[in-house]
């Protein structure tokens, strides 16, 4: 099973669509925070509340959609989610040109994008599992991870330069176009839904999905409970779920505070801010390339424990960032270590999650996972914005980093090792 093997034409289209939308997303890295700070002159509290509210309301809107999507053809859902994100983002340049842009519209767009993100990610996981044989899932997830980190390395510096030279809406417009291209790529995949690139279908085809007696006729929030029930009762999956939700929440809660600190008090230019997060993403590319090799050599369980522990050790260093070149180098070093560990951890986590989830529950499980993560991130971001108002952004960043040091305790250290370790 070579990491360079072909996974088929249909996977290639899905991969290409993911690549173009990832590049657009990272070109617009932190665009809402940048627009809020530079254009609308928002402060720490407003930026944190903007990030938190968009995630929270978007997650709430996605609750009834997750279960409904489970029983629907996934490809039309993916296309629709891309088009919704494209339309929502295009409204920002229009409002800016009319001198009518405000924090309220930024919030509405962030809500629409967050809800579409959750729906897209949940449907894409189920679609990938139906498209690729089980033995190739780690290869596929590794390619997605490498693509994401490549886009993350290229996007922010290019986006920062575009922001400075072409204006604050350039990256937003590019991101909108990327979602349109992604929709066209997914539409070009063709074939019957549930038909793998090689081998037999793992999930019911379109006609079977539509005829299932338990398929809801419309979005119903209660149907998503099966996803949370699976996450909380599956012994090998529960600790990974809880650990990931907490780690992501604490890391993301510090992001708007770091933006305010670097762009405001420390005086970094937007292109420097983008560069500080772009160069370290080479570590993500390195980690994603090593992920499968390390897993084959040491097993999933050991890699999840080692990479999951190491990724929690880095963010505390961000509390010590200062002005000028030394501060920029410090941010790059901390982010490189964090992202390299994440690049190893994430493909193994994504593959383990798919392997431990029945095909008829994948979308609901992934939707429940995304909603939980975004809701927890929203609450933590709002809380950390309040803490930053009281103590300053540097102290709040330090507290998040200190709490992250305890998160490895939630990893599956003992009783669930046998089940996770048995997966190859």
N, C-alpha and C positions, 0 to 999 in steps of 0.2 A: 504494500500500500504506500506508494510514493506520494510525497507531498506535491509533486509536479504532475500527477496524473490528470487527465481530462475528466471533468464531471458532466460533460455533455453540453450541447448547444443551449438548452433551456436554462441551465444553471449559469452559463456564460452571460445570457441576457440579464438575469437577475443580479449577477455580480456587477455588470456594467451599470445597471440602474442604481445600485447601491453606491458605486464609486462616484458617479456624477452628483448624486444628492449629498453624499458625505462631503465632497469638495465644496459644494455650495454652502452647506451648513457651517463648515469651518472657515470659509471666507468671511462669513458673517458672525464669527466668533464673538460672543458677548455684545452683539450689535445693539440690543435693546439697552443694556447698561451704558454703553458708550453714547448712544443717542440721548439717554436720560441725563447723563452727566454733562456732556459737551454741548448738546443742543438745547435741552430743557433746563439745565443747571440744577438738577435734582441732587439732594444730599444722600447721606448714608441710609437714613430711615426710608426715604422714598424709593431708592434703588432696591433695597432689600424687600420692601413690601411689594414692589412691582414683580420681582422674581418669585416671591412666595405666593402671591395671589394668582398669578398666571398658572403656576403649577397646580395649586389646590383646586381652583375652579375647573381647569382642564381635566384633572383627574376625576372630579365629581361627574362631569359630563360623560366621561369615558366609561363609567361604571355600567350603565345599562347597555352600552354598545358591545362590551367584551363578550358576554354570553351569546348575544344575538349573532355576532360574527362567527362564533364557533360552528354554527350550522349553515353558514352561507359559503358560496364559492369565494375563495380568498383573493384571487387575482383582481376582480372588480373592486373589492374593498381597498386593496393596495393602491389601485389607480385613483379611486375617489379620494383617499387620504392625501395623496400627492397633490391632486388638483385643489383641494380645500386649502392646503398649506400655501400653494402658489397664489391663489386668489387673496387670501388673508394678507400675505406679505406685500402684494402689489398695492394694497390700499395705503400703505405707509408712504411710498414716494408720491402718490397722488395727493395725499393730505399735506405733505411737506411742501409740494409745489404750490398748493393753494394757501400756504401759511396757516393751516388749520390743525397741525399736528399737536397733540397733547398727551399727557400721561394716560388719560382715559383710553385713547385709541391704542396706545402701546399695550395696555392691559388686555383689551379685547382681542387684539391680534395674538398676544402670548397665550391667551386661553384657547383660542381656536387651534393654534399650532400645537399646544400641549395635548389637547384631546386627540387631534389627528395623529400625533406622534405615538401615543399609547395604542391607538387602534391599529396603526400601521405595524408597529413592532410586534404586537400580539398575533396579527394575521400573518406576518412574514415568517415568524417562527414555525407556525403550523404549515405554511406553504413550503418552507425549506425542508421540513421533515418528510413531506410527501414527495418532494422533488429529488431528494438525494438518498441513496441507500444508507442504512444505519452505520455501516462501517466507514463511510466517508464523511460523517457529520463533523468530526473533529478537523478534518482537512478543510471542509467548507467554512466552518467557523473561524479557523485560523486565517483563511484568505480574507474573510470579512474584517477580521481584527487588523490584519496587516494593511488592508486598504484604508480602514478608518484612521490608523495612526499615520499613514502616508499623507492622507488628506489633512490631518491635524497638523502635520509638520509644514505643509505647503500653504494651507489656508490662512492662518492668522497673520503671518508677515505680509502676504499679498493683500489680505483684507485691510490690514493697518495702513499699508501704502495707498490702497484705493480710497480708504476713508480720508486720508490726508490730502490726496491729490484730486480726487473726483467728487468729494463731498460725502456726507454721512449716509446717503441713501444708496450708494453704489453697491455695497455688499448685500444690502437687503434685496435689491433688484436682481443681483446675480443668484442669490439663494432661491428667489422665486422661480427664475428660469431653470435652475437645477431640478426643482421638483417637477416642472413641466416635462423636462427631458427624461426624468426618472419614470414618470407616468407613461410616456411613449415607449420606453424600453420594456417596462413590465407588460404593456399591451402587446408588444412584439413577441413575447415568450411563446404564445400559442399552445396548442395541445390541450388534451383533457386535463382538468384539475384532478390532482391525486395520482397522475401518471408519472412515475419516476423517470429520470433521464436514462437510467439503466435498471432493469428489474421490474417487479410487479408493484402495484400500488400498495401503500401502507394505510391509506385512509380512504373512506368512501368517496366515490366519484361524485360529480355534481348532481346527477339524478338521484343517487342514493342519499346524499345530504338533504336534498329538498323533500324527500319522502319520509324522513325519520319522524316517528310519532312524537318524540320529545322535543322537536325543534320548535322554538318559540316563534310566534307569528310576528313579533315586534320586540324591540328592546325591553328587557325586564331585569331590573337590578338584582332581584333575588336569584336569578339563574347563575350569577357570577360566584355565588357562594361555593359552588363545587370547586372552583379554582383555589380559593382560600383554604377550603377544607383539605384539598390535596397537599397544599404547601405546608400546612400546620400539622397534618397527621402522617405525612411521609417521613419516617425517622431520619433517612439520609439527606433529605432535602431541606427539612425545617431549619437546621443550624446554618446552612448556607444562605437561606432566604433571610433569616434574621441578621446575620452578619453583614450581608450585602446591603440591606436597607439602611442599617446604621452607618456603615462606612460611607456609602454614597451621600447620605444626608449630611454628615459632618464635613465631608470634603466640599460639597456644593454650597453649603451654608457660608463657607469662607470666601467663595469666589467673588460675590459682589463687594465684600469688605476689602478684599485685596485690590479689586479694581479701583475703588474709591481711594485707598491708601496710595497706590502706585500712580494713578492718573491725577490725583489731587494733591495730597500733602507732600509726596516725594517728587512730583513734577516730571514723571516719565511721559514721553510722547506716545500717542496711540501706536505708532509703528514699533516702538520699543516694548510696549506692553504685549503686542502680538508676538514679537520675536521671542520674548521670555517664555512663552508657552509653545512656540513652534519648534524650536531647536530640540527641546527635550523629547519631542514626540518621535524622534529617531529611536529613542529607547523603546517606545511601544512597538515600532517595526521590528526591532531586535527581539523583544520579548515574544511577539507573536510568531516569529520564525523559529524560536527555540521551544515554544510551548509543546508542540507535538513530539519533538525529539526527547524532551525531558520527561514527558508523560510515558512514552514507550519505554524509556529506560528505568524510571523510578515509580511509575504507577500514578493514577489520578489522585489518590488520597494524599500521598506525600507532597505532590505539587500543589494541591489546593491548600494544604496546611502551610507549606513553606512560603509560597508566593502571597497567600492571604495574610500571613503574619508580617512579612517584610513590607508590604504596601502600606501598612498602618504606621510604620516607623518614621516616615519622611515628612508629613505635612507640618509637624511642629516647627521645623526649621523656617517656615514662611513667616513666623512671628518676628524673625530677626532681620528682615529685609530692610536695607537702608537705601539712600539715594546714590545715583551715579552707577558707574561700571561694577563696583563690588556688589551692590544690591542686585543688579541684573544677573550677574554670575551666580549669586546665591539662589535666586529663584530658579534659574536654569538647572542647577545641580540638584535641588530638591525635587523639582518636577521630573527630571530625568530618572532619578531613582524610583519615584512613585510610579511613573508611567511604564517603566521597564517591568516592574513587578505586576502591574495591571495587565500588561500585554501578555504575560505568561498565564496569569490567573483567568482572565475573561473567557478565552476560547474553551478552556477545560470546564469552567462553570457552565457556559452555555450548552455544551455537549452533554454534560452530566444531567442538567435540567431537562433536556429533551429526552434523554434515555430513560429517565425516571418518571416520565409523564406519559400516560396512555394517549394514543392518537386522538381519541374523541374528547380529550380534555386539555389539549395543548393550548388552544387560543384562550380559554378561560383562565388557565394557570398563568400564562404569560401576561394576560391583561391584569389579573390580580396582582402579580409581581410588580408590573409597571405602575399601577395605581398606588400600591402601597409605598413604593419607592418615591414617587413624585409627591404623594401626600405628606410623607415623613420629611422629605426634603423641603417642602413648602413650610411646614410647621417649624422645622429647625432653622430655616433661613429667616423667617419672621422673628423667631426668638433671638437669633444671633444679631439681627439688625437692632433689636431693642437693647441687647447687651452692649453692642458697639456704641450706641448712643450714650449709655451710662459710663462705659469704661474706656471707650476708644476702640477703633478697629484692630489695632495690634494686639490688645489684650484678648479680645474676642477670638481672634485667629489662634492665639496661643492656647486658649481653653479648648477649642475644637481639636487642635493637635494633640493635646494631653489626653483627651477622652478617647481619641482614636487608638492610643496605645493599649487600651483595654479591650478593643473589639476582637482581637484574635481568640479571646476566651469563648466566643460564640461559635467558633469553627468546630466541625465534627472530630474532636480529638480521640474519643474512646469508643463509645458503644456503637457508633454508626460507621466505624472505619471499615468493617468487613464488607458492607454493602457498596460503599463508594469505591473501595479498593478493588472490588471484583469487576468493575467496569473498565474496559480497556479502550 
